[in-house]
Amino acid sequence: MLSYLPRAMSRSKEIFFSTATLTTSSADFRLPFATLLKECKSLSNARKIHQQVLVRGLLPYPIYSLSFTSSSLGTDIVAAYLASGSHGDALFMLERLSPSPIFWWNALIRQNVNQGHISHALFLCRHMQQLGTRPDHYTFPFLLKACGELPSFRRGVAIHAVVCRDGFDYNVFVCNALLAMYARCGAFEEASRVFHEIMNKGIDDIISWNSMVAAHVKSGSPQLALDLFAKMTKSQNDNFGPNRSDIISLVNVLPACASLRAASAARQIHCHSLKTNLFSDLFVGNAIIDVYAKCGMMDDALKVFKNMNIKDVVTWNAMVTGYSQNGYFENALELFKEMQKECIALNVVTWSAVIAGYAQRGLGHEALGVFRQMQHSGSDPNAVTMISLLSACAAVGALSYGKETHARALRKCLMRWDDDDGEGEDRMVQNSLIDMYSKCKTFNAARFIFDSIPLVERNVVTWTVMIGGYAQHGDANVALKLFSEMILKTSSVAPNPFTISCALIACARLAALRFGRQIHAYVIRSWYGDGMLFVSNCLIDMYSKCGDLGAAQGVFDMMPQKNSVSWTSLMTGYGMHGCGSEALRIFEEMQNVGLVPDGITFLVVLYACSHSGMVNEGLRYFYSMSRDYGVDAGAEHYACVVDLLGRAGRLDEAQNMIEGMPMTPTSVVWVALLSACRAHANVELAEYATEQLLASESENDGSYTLLSNIYAIAGRWRDVARIRLLMKKSGIKKRPGCSWIEDKNGHAVFFVGDRSHPQSRQIYTLLANLIGRIKAIGYVPQTHFALHDVDDEEKSSLLSEHSEKLALAYGILTSFPGSTIRITKNLQEESAVEGTDIGLDDQPTDPPASEEEFTNDDGSNKWDHGLRVLNMCLDPIP
C-alpha cells in the first residue's frame, strides 16, 4: 500500500483536474479519492474532492450500506469534514448515508460537546434516531456529559430512562457517566442511588468511586467523602487493581480534608500517597500542599514543597496563598520575591494572593502598588483580584482607585446581574463594591448598586455590607430600616451573626434601646450557635451605650462562654457611666478566670478610673502595666492618665507626664490636656497645648472650640473672636450639639433653643415652672458656664434652652411615673449651652454618645419628679 500511494496520488490528481469522460471502472478511482480524503485537512480541498466524487458518479444517492465501496467513500468524506472542523458539512453527508454509521455520529456529537455546543449535541442525538440510527454505549456518555454541562436534570433523567430501556444500565461506562451527570446537576441523592446500584450489580470500578467521592465534596458533605474514600481503599473489588486508588482519587478527597480542617486525615492520605507511589505526581503534591495550608499547617506544607522534585506555578501559588491566608505574610512576600528572582511565570493567582495579603492587613497603598506591577506584567485580573483590590481601597479610603476598579470590573464583565457561574464571584464583586463605597462614605453609589441587585439575588453578605456601612459610617437610622426590611421580606435571606452585630452597632449609635431589645429577642429565637459569642459581645456593648447596665450584666452572666472581648465590653460599659469600682471588680474577676489583660484591657481600666475620679487606683494600674504584666504603655494609655490627672486638677503632673513620654505625644494626648485646662480655667497651659496641636498638624474643631471656651471663661472676648475668625478662615465648622430621647414613635431630637417640636409650648412652660420652683428653694445657676459676653440674667435664660433640658422636659411630659428617662447626646457637653456658635460647647475626649438616666421611682406627680431630676442636669460637673 505504501508503494502504491505515490502512484495513486499522481493518478488521482490527473483525474481531479481532468474533464474527460471516464472509460474505466468507477471502482478503480474510488481508492485514490479515499486516500486523498484521509490526507485532507483543509475544508476547501475537502469540498473540492467531494464535488469531483459527485461529478464522476462515484457516490450515488442514496448511499446504501449494501454497497460497501460507496459507503466507505461516504464515511471518508464525513471524516474529512470533521477533521477540517466543518460540522455542518459532516452532518449533511451523514444524513445521506442510509443507515448512517453510529461511529461517525458519535464523533460528531463528541466534537460538539467538547467545543461547548451542548444543545446542538443533544439535537444531533434526536436527529440521528429519526434517521434510523440507534445510540450505543459510546453515545450515552457524551449525551450525559452534555446534560451535566448545561446543567439539565430533566434531560438527564430522560436519557437515563432510554439507557434502562435499551439495556445499557449494566455498562460501567454509561453508569459512571450517569453518576457524574447527576452530580453536576446537583442531584446528589440520585447520584448516590446510581452508585449503590452499580455496586450491587458488581460493575463498579475506580472511576465510579472517584465520581462519588467528588460528588460528596461538591455537595458539601466532606465527611461522607472521607468515609467513602476509606471504604474504597479497603475494597476487595478486583476491578480496582492492586492500589485501589489513583491520582484522581487523592485529588478528589483532599479538598474534603481542607473543608473539615481534618489535619489527621490529611496526614493519613499523605502517607497513603507515599505507600502507593502516587506522591511523585505533581497534581497530588500540589493538592497536599493546598490541604496543609488550609488546615493552617504551614510547616508541613513547606516540607512537602521542599521534597517535591518537580514544581510548577501552582505549587508556588499554593505556598504563597497559604502563607498569606494564615497570617504569615512576610513569608508569603519572601516567597513571592523568590518567584520573581527565579523567573517563574507569575499568574493571576500569585498576584491576587499578595494583593489580598496587603489588603487584609490594612496596607491599601502597598496592595495598590502590587496591582500596578501586575498590570505592567500583562496579567489580567480576575474577580478575586478585584475583590482584594476593593478591600484595599476601602482600607485607606482611596475612592478614586475604587472607582477605577469599578470601571475595570465593568469592562471585564465581572458584574453580571445574572450570576450563573455557580461560584458567586460576580455577586462577591458587587458586595465588595458596596463595602468600598460605604467605607469611603459615598452612600449614593453604594445604595445604587444595592438597589440594582434584585431582591431574590441579594445574599446575606449583600445585606450585611450595606447595613454595616450605614451603621458604622453613615446614617444609623437607615441601617435599622434596612435591617427591618431584611427581616420582614419573605423573599429575603436570614441575617447571620455579622448582620445582627451591624444592627446592634446602629442601635448603640442611636441609643435605640427599644429596637435593641427587639433584636435581642430575635437572637434568642434564632440562636446562632457558634456565632452567639460574637453577638453576645455586641449586645453587651449595645446595652452599655444605651444606658441599661443591668441588661448588659444580664447578657454577660448568661453567656456559656466568654472571651477577653466579653469582659472588656462590660468593663467599658461600667467605666463610661462612672461606675469605676464595678469596672475594677470585673477586671479582677477577669484575671481570676485566667485571662491575661492586654493593652486594650488596661486602656479600659484607665478610662474607667478617669471617669470615676479614681486617681490613685488609675496611677497604680498604669505603673503596674509594664512591671507586673509586661504590657508597654502606648500613647493612648498616656492620654488616659493625662485625662485622669487633669480631671483631678493636677495639671502640673499631667504636663510632666507628657514631657516624660517615651514617644512623641499624639493629638489625643494634647486634647486631653486641653480639656483639663478648660475645666480648671488654665489659659496659659491651654495655649501651650494648642500650639503643640497646631505644630503636629492635628487641628480640628474640638481643639479650637476648647480654646475658645477657655478664653470665654476667662473673659478674654477678643481672643474668643480671634479664634472664631481663624476657624472661619480655615473652613472649620463646629458640629452642633443635640440631645434626643426615645418615644413611642421613634426618637425626638432637640437642639439648643429648639422650638420646632409640636409640643414646644408645653415643653418650655414645664421648664419655666420647674426652674422657678427650684430657684425658690435655693438653686443658683452657675452662669459662668454660659459662654457668652452677656449679662447674668441673659445667661440664665440661655441655660434654660439647653438641648438636654428640652429633652428632659419632653420625657417628663410623655412618660409615666416610675419609668426611666434616657437622654442621649451627640456631644458630651461640659458647658451648659450648646449651638452652632463658637464657644457654646466643646468637643470632649469622651465617647460620641452618652446617656443620662432619670427614674421617677417614687410614683410622685411629674412636677415633683421634674423638680428633682432637673437639678441633676442644670449644671454639668466639669
CORJO-V113864 format. One record per run of one state. SS is the DSSP state (A for helix, B for strand, O for the rest). FROM is the first residue (numbers start at 1). TO is the last residue. If there is no record, write none. Layout:
SS,FROM,TO
SS,FROM,TO
This chain:
O,1,1
A,2,16
O,17,26
A,27,39
O,40,42
A,43,55
O,56,62
B,63,64
O,65,67
A,68,83
O,84,86
A,87,94
O,95,96
B,97,98
O,99,101
A,102,114
O,115,117
A,118,130
O,131,138
A,139,150
O,151,152
A,153,165
O,166,171
A,172,184
O,185,187
A,188,201
O,202,205
A,206,218
O,219,221
A,222,234
O,235,237
A,238,240
O,241,246
A,247,260
O,261,262
A,263,275
O,276,281
A,282,294
O,295,297
A,298,307
O,308,312
A,313,325
O,326,328
A,329,341
O,342,347
A,348,360
O,361,363
A,364,377
O,378,382
A,383,396
O,397,398
A,399,411
O,412,424
A,425,439
O,440,442
A,443,452
O,453,454
A,455,457
O,458,459
A,460,473
O,474,475
A,476,488
O,489,496
A,497,510
O,511,512
A,513,526
O,527,528
A,529,545
O,546,548
A,549,558
O,559,563
A,564,576
O,577,579
A,580,592
O,593,598
A,599,612
O,613,614
A,615,629
O,630,634
A,635,647
O,648,650
A,651,659
O,660,666
A,667,680
O,681,682
A,683,695
O,696,700
A,701,713
O,714,716
A,717,730
O,731,737
B,738,743
O,744,745
B,746,751
O,752,759
A,760,776
O,777,782
A,783,785
O,786,791
A,792,799
O,800,802
A,803,814
O,815,819
B,820,825
O,826,849
B,850,855
O,856,861
A,862,873
O,874,878
